[in-house]
Amino acid sequence: MIVRVDDGHGRPIEISEQAAWTKKDHRIRADDEVREASNTKTVMATLVLQLVAEHRLALTDPVDKWLPGQVRNGRAITLRMLLNHTSGLYDYTEDPALAPALTGRDPHVWTSTEILRLVRRHPAQFEPGTEWSYSNTNYIAIGAVLRKATGRSLASLVRDRIAKPLGLRHTFYATGTAWHDRHAHGYEPDAAHMPPDVPDEFRTYGGPRHDDQVDVTGDYVTASGADAAIVSTAGDWSRFYGALMSGRLLPAAQLAEMRTTVPEGGPEDPDELSYGLGIERAKTGCGTVWDHVGVVPGYATYNVTDSTGRRTASFFFATSTLSKQGHQAGAALMDALNCALFD
């Protein structure tokens, strides 16, 4: 695992630790590249809001304006609803048809068109705009809108609008299995050692096997990727958060839109966790933080910042399948990181 904390005072704290059996594959360092998974959504939302500031998109645009007929309820769902997960769209990762691709056993990379066609077979979870439910499909649609509105690939948009201007040398939108530099290996238990509560279709992963584990580092399992394809490092992500929260990437009006949230627990639980446009707000015992969590096979990442971007923290686990004790440890580590920002 990797932990990095920058409390805005002096040099950041960086820690990397690994199990002995993983050292034959790679000696982990705190500056290794990792798959950021759903943290990708913060970058996609930033790109959308940049185009909003340029009057090329509007948050009130119906999805059908850009993807006519491709999304169920596309006339009623706006770009804002996609970005803050109030669209009601079914989460494509729940469909068993995707399981072989999501576990690295099928080399086919699903396109956004294929995923949206699959999702149209599923009924909506609720009427657009009436509830909140996290759905990766929302950002598959957002990626398609970005490509349509700009005529450019998502990889080039991330490179030219985010990574190059900020000097993020290890941050890129992955379009395959290749890494750019040193990278942490990711693992999942083999089928015989997978926890019993894991569904059958997600018990077997593709990749080299040893020590009761599967090395999934070489798998590209993020479908078309707009929801989870970005690779980065803890240090790069700290610089990204700093630029985002300080207004270097977005004008004040669009940054305010990003930080306009809806409660994740519904109206009866409006305070603790709420979701903005591609970013989450958490009210903790130590202070309010902005964060996102990402999980793909082999990688679980958590990135957090204060409202100014001067204080940031990250941690990374080299697996997405955690035991009960692992989940408890992860929750405790999240709490510790949040509080470390304000010490």
C-alpha positions as CSV (number, residue, x, y, z in Angstrom):
1,M,0.0,0.0,0.0
2,I,0.9,3.7,-0.4
3,V,0.0,6.6,1.9
4,R,0.8,10.2,1.2
5,V,-0.2,13.2,3.4
6,D,0.5,16.9,2.7
7,D,-0.9,19.1,5.5
8,G,0.4,22.2,3.8
9,H,3.3,22.7,6.2
10,G,6.6,21.5,5.0
11,R,7.4,18.2,3.3
12,P,4.7,15.6,2.6
13,I,4.7,12.3,4.5
14,E,5.1,9.4,2.1
15,I,4.9,5.7,3.2
16,S,4.9,2.5,1.1
17,E,4.6,-1.0,2.5
18,Q,4.1,-4.4,0.9
19,A,3.7,-8.1,1.7
20,A,6.9,-10.1,1.4
21,W,5.5,-12.3,-1.3
22,T,4.9,-9.4,-3.7
23,K,8.5,-8.3,-3.7
24,K,9.4,-10.9,-6.4
25,D,7.2,-8.8,-8.8
26,H,8.0,-5.3,-7.8
27,R,9.5,-3.2,-5.0
28,I,6.8,-0.6,-4.3
29,R,7.5,3.1,-3.9
30,A,5.3,6.0,-2.9
31,D,5.7,7.6,-6.3
32,D,4.5,4.5,-8.3
33,E,1.8,4.9,-10.9
34,V,-1.6,3.3,-9.9
35,R,-5.0,3.0,-11.5
36,E,-7.1,5.8,-10.1
37,A,-10.3,4.0,-11.0
38,S,-13.4,6.2,-10.2
39,N,-11.3,9.1,-9.3
40,T,-11.3,9.5,-13.1
41,K,-14.8,11.0,-12.6
42,T,-13.4,14.1,-11.0
43,V,-11.3,14.7,-14.1
44,M,-14.2,14.1,-16.5
45,A,-16.3,16.5,-14.5
46,T,-13.5,19.1,-14.7
47,L,-13.4,18.7,-18.5
48,V,-17.1,19.2,-18.8
49,L,-17.1,22.3,-16.6
50,Q,-14.2,23.8,-18.7
51,L,-16.4,23.4,-21.8
52,V,-19.3,24.9,-19.9
53,A,-17.1,27.9,-19.1
54,E,-16.4,28.1,-22.8
55,H,-20.1,28.0,-23.7
56,R,-19.6,24.7,-25.6
57,L,-21.8,22.7,-23.2
58,A,-24.4,23.6,-20.6
59,L,-25.3,21.6,-17.5
60,T,-28.9,21.9,-18.4
61,D,-28.3,20.2,-21.8
62,P,-30.5,17.1,-22.2
63,V,-28.4,14.0,-23.0
64,D,-30.4,13.6,-26.2
65,K,-28.9,16.8,-27.5
66,W,-25.5,15.1,-27.8
67,L,-26.4,11.4,-27.8
68,P,-29.8,11.2,-29.5
69,G,-31.6,8.0,-28.7
70,Q,-28.6,6.4,-27.0
71,V,-29.7,6.9,-23.4
72,R,-33.0,5.8,-21.7
73,N,-34.9,9.0,-20.7
74,G,-32.3,11.0,-22.6
75,R,-34.7,13.9,-23.1
76,A,-35.3,14.2,-19.3
77,I,-31.7,13.5,-18.1
78,T,-29.4,16.5,-18.1
79,L,-25.6,16.6,-18.0
80,R,-25.8,17.8,-14.4
81,M,-27.8,14.7,-13.5
82,L,-25.1,12.5,-15.1
83,L,-22.4,14.3,-13.2
84,N,-24.0,14.1,-9.8
85,H,-25.6,10.6,-10.2
86,T,-29.2,11.7,-10.1
87,S,-30.0,10.3,-13.6
88,G,-31.5,7.0,-12.4
89,L,-29.5,5.1,-15.0
90,Y,-28.7,1.4,-14.3
91,D,-25.0,0.8,-13.4
92,Y,-23.5,-1.2,-16.3
93,T,-21.0,-2.9,-14.0
94,E,-23.9,-4.9,-12.4
95,D,-24.7,-6.6,-15.7
96,P,-23.2,-10.2,-15.8
97,A,-22.5,-9.7,-19.5
98,L,-19.6,-7.4,-18.5
99,A,-18.1,-9.7,-15.9
100,P,-15.5,-11.4,-18.3
101,A,-14.2,-8.0,-19.4
102,L,-14.2,-6.6,-15.9
103,T,-12.2,-9.5,-14.6
104,G,-9.6,-9.5,-17.3
105,R,-10.8,-12.8,-18.9
106,D,-12.2,-11.2,-22.1
107,P,-9.9,-8.9,-24.1
108,H,-12.8,-7.2,-25.8
109,V,-12.9,-3.5,-24.7
110,W,-16.5,-2.4,-24.6
111,T,-17.3,0.9,-26.4
112,S,-19.5,3.5,-24.9
113,T,-22.1,2.8,-27.6
114,E,-22.1,-0.9,-26.7
115,I,-22.4,-0.2,-23.0
116,L,-25.2,2.3,-23.4
117,R,-27.1,-0.1,-25.7
118,L,-26.8,-2.8,-23.0
119,V,-28.0,-0.4,-20.3
120,R,-31.1,0.5,-22.3
121,R,-32.4,-3.0,-21.7
122,H,-32.6,-2.3,-18.0
123,P,-35.4,-0.2,-16.5
124,A,-34.5,3.1,-14.8
125,Q,-33.8,3.0,-11.1
126,F,-36.0,6.1,-10.5
127,E,-37.3,9.2,-12.4
128,P,-34.5,11.5,-13.4
129,G,-33.6,14.1,-10.8
130,T,-35.7,12.6,-8.0
131,E,-33.1,10.5,-6.1
132,W,-29.3,9.8,-5.9
133,S,-27.7,6.5,-6.8
134,Y,-24.0,6.0,-7.9
135,S,-23.9,4.6,-11.4
136,N,-20.8,4.2,-13.6
137,T,-23.0,4.5,-16.6
138,N,-23.4,8.2,-16.0
139,Y,-19.7,8.8,-16.8
140,I,-19.7,6.4,-19.8
141,A,-22.3,8.8,-21.2
142,I,-20.3,11.8,-20.1
143,G,-17.3,10.5,-21.9
144,A,-19.4,10.1,-25.1
145,V,-20.7,13.6,-24.8
146,L,-17.1,15.0,-24.4
147,R,-16.0,13.2,-27.5
148,K,-19.0,14.4,-29.5
149,A,-18.7,18.0,-28.3
150,T,-15.0,18.3,-29.0
151,G,-14.3,15.8,-31.8
152,R,-11.3,14.6,-29.7
153,S,-10.3,11.5,-27.8
154,L,-10.6,11.5,-24.0
155,A,-6.9,10.7,-23.8
156,S,-6.0,13.9,-25.7
157,L,-8.4,16.0,-23.6
158,V,-6.9,14.7,-20.4
159,R,-3.3,15.3,-21.7
160,D,-3.8,18.8,-23.2
161,R,-6.3,20.3,-20.7
162,I,-5.1,18.7,-17.4
163,A,-1.8,16.8,-17.4
164,K,0.4,19.0,-19.6
165,P,-0.7,22.4,-18.1
166,L,-0.1,21.1,-14.6
167,G,3.1,19.2,-15.4
168,L,1.6,15.9,-14.3
169,R,4.2,13.5,-15.9
170,H,2.6,10.3,-14.6
171,T,-1.1,11.1,-15.2
172,F,-2.7,9.8,-18.3
173,Y,-5.9,8.3,-19.7
174,A,-5.2,4.7,-20.3
175,T,-6.4,3.2,-23.6
176,G,-4.8,-0.2,-23.0
177,T,-2.6,-2.2,-20.7
178,A,0.6,-0.1,-21.1
179,W,2.0,2.0,-18.2
180,H,4.2,5.0,-18.7
181,D,6.7,4.5,-15.8
182,R,7.2,2.6,-12.6
183,H,3.9,1.2,-11.4
184,A,2.5,-0.7,-8.5
185,H,1.4,-4.3,-9.1
186,G,-2.2,-5.1,-8.3
187,Y,-3.6,-8.4,-7.1
188,E,-6.8,-10.3,-6.5
189,P,-7.2,-13.6,-4.6
190,D,-7.4,-16.7,-6.9
191,A,-10.8,-18.5,-7.1
192,A,-9.9,-20.9,-4.3
193,H,-9.1,-18.1,-1.9
194,M,-11.8,-15.6,-2.9
195,P,-14.1,-14.6,0.0
196,P,-17.3,-16.7,-0.1
197,D,-19.7,-13.7,-0.5
198,V,-18.1,-12.7,-3.9
199,P,-20.5,-13.6,-6.8
200,D,-19.5,-16.5,-9.0
201,E,-18.9,-14.3,-12.1
202,F,-16.3,-12.2,-10.2
203,R,-14.4,-15.1,-8.5
204,T,-11.9,-15.8,-11.4
205,Y,-9.5,-13.2,-12.7
206,G,-7.1,-13.3,-15.7
207,G,-3.4,-12.9,-15.1
208,P,-0.3,-14.7,-13.7
209,R,-0.9,-16.7,-10.5
210,H,1.3,-17.2,-7.5
211,D,1.0,-17.2,-3.7
212,D,-2.8,-17.8,-3.8
213,Q,-3.1,-14.5,-5.8
214,V,-3.6,-13.3,-9.4
215,D,-1.4,-10.5,-10.6
216,V,-3.9,-8.3,-12.6
217,T,-1.5,-5.5,-13.3
218,G,-1.5,-6.2,-17.0
219,D,-5.3,-6.4,-17.3
220,Y,-7.2,-3.5,-18.9
221,V,-10.7,-3.9,-17.5
222,T,-12.3,-0.5,-17.5
223,A,-14.6,-1.0,-20.5
224,S,-14.6,2.2,-22.5
225,G,-12.9,4.0,-19.6
226,A,-14.6,7.4,-19.0
227,D,-15.6,6.2,-15.6
228,A,-12.3,4.7,-14.5
229,A,-9.4,4.8,-16.9
230,I,-6.9,7.3,-15.5
231,V,-3.5,6.3,-14.2
232,S,-1.7,8.7,-11.8
233,T,0.5,8.9,-8.7
234,A,-0.3,10.2,-5.2
235,G,2.0,13.2,-5.9
236,D,0.4,14.0,-9.2
237,W,-3.1,13.8,-7.7
238,S,-2.1,16.2,-5.0
239,R,-1.1,18.7,-7.6
240,F,-4.3,18.1,-9.5
241,Y,-6.4,18.7,-6.4
242,G,-4.4,21.8,-5.6
243,A,-5.0,23.3,-9.0
244,L,-8.7,22.3,-9.0
245,M,-9.6,23.7,-5.6
246,S,-7.6,26.9,-6.0
247,G,-9.3,27.8,-9.3
248,R,-6.5,27.2,-11.7
249,L,-8.5,24.7,-13.7
250,L,-12.0,26.2,-13.4
251,P,-13.5,29.7,-13.2
252,A,-15.2,30.5,-9.9
253,A,-18.7,30.0,-11.2
254,Q,-17.9,26.5,-12.5
255,L,-16.0,25.5,-9.4
256,A,-19.0,26.5,-7.4
257,E,-21.2,24.3,-9.6
258,M,-18.8,21.4,-8.9
259,R,-19.1,21.9,-5.2
260,T,-22.9,22.1,-5.3
261,T,-23.9,18.8,-3.7
262,V,-26.9,16.5,-3.3
263,P,-27.2,14.2,-0.2
264,E,-26.2,10.6,-0.9
265,G,-28.4,9.3,1.8
266,G,-31.5,11.2,0.6
267,P,-33.3,14.1,2.3
268,E,-33.4,12.2,5.6
269,D,-29.6,12.2,5.8
270,P,-28.5,15.5,4.3
271,D,-25.2,16.1,6.1
272,E,-22.6,13.5,6.4
273,L,-21.9,12.5,2.7
274,S,-23.0,14.5,-0.4
275,Y,-22.0,14.4,-4.0
276,G,-21.2,17.3,-6.3
277,L,-20.2,17.1,-9.9
278,G,-17.6,14.3,-9.9
279,I,-16.5,14.9,-6.3
280,E,-17.8,14.0,-2.9
281,R,-18.1,16.1,0.2
282,A,-17.6,14.4,3.6
283,K,-18.2,16.1,7.0
284,T,-15.8,14.4,9.4
285,G,-15.1,14.9,13.0
286,C,-12.0,16.8,12.1
287,G,-13.3,19.0,9.3
288,T,-15.0,19.0,5.9
289,V,-13.1,17.3,3.1
290,W,-13.6,16.8,-0.6
291,D,-12.8,13.3,-1.9
292,H,-13.4,10.4,-4.2
293,V,-12.9,6.7,-3.9
294,G,-11.9,4.4,-6.8
295,V,-12.0,0.6,-7.1
296,V,-11.0,-1.6,-10.1
297,P,-9.4,-5.0,-10.0
298,G,-6.1,-4.8,-8.3
299,Y,-6.4,-1.2,-7.2
300,A,-8.4,0.7,-4.5
301,T,-7.6,4.4,-4.2
302,Y,-8.8,7.2,-2.0
303,N,-7.9,10.9,-2.6
304,V,-8.9,13.8,-0.3
305,T,-8.4,17.5,-0.2
306,D,-9.5,20.5,1.9
307,S,-11.5,23.2,0.2
308,T,-8.4,25.2,-0.7
309,G,-6.3,22.4,-2.2
310,R,-3.4,23.2,0.0
311,R,-3.9,20.1,2.1
312,T,-4.2,16.7,0.4
313,A,-3.9,13.1,1.2
314,S,-4.1,9.7,-0.7
315,F,-3.9,6.1,0.0
316,F,-3.8,3.1,-2.2
317,F,-4.4,-0.6,-1.6
318,A,-3.0,-3.2,-4.1
319,T,-6.2,-5.1,-4.3
320,S,-10.0,-4.4,-4.6
321,T,-11.1,-7.5,-2.7
322,L,-10.9,-6.7,1.0
323,S,-11.8,-8.9,3.9
324,K,-14.0,-7.6,6.7
325,Q,-10.9,-6.7,8.6
326,G,-9.5,-5.0,5.5
327,H,-12.6,-2.8,5.2
328,Q,-12.3,-1.9,8.8
329,A,-8.7,-1.0,8.4
330,G,-9.5,1.0,5.3
331,A,-12.2,3.0,7.1
332,A,-9.8,3.7,10.0
333,L,-7.1,4.8,7.6
334,M,-9.6,7.2,5.8
335,D,-10.5,8.7,9.2
336,A,-6.8,9.1,10.1
337,L,-6.0,10.8,6.8
338,N,-8.9,13.2,7.1
339,C,-7.7,14.2,10.5
340,A,-4.1,14.4,9.5
341,L,-4.9,17.2,7.1
342,F,-6.1,19.5,10.0
343,D,-3.5,18.7,12.7
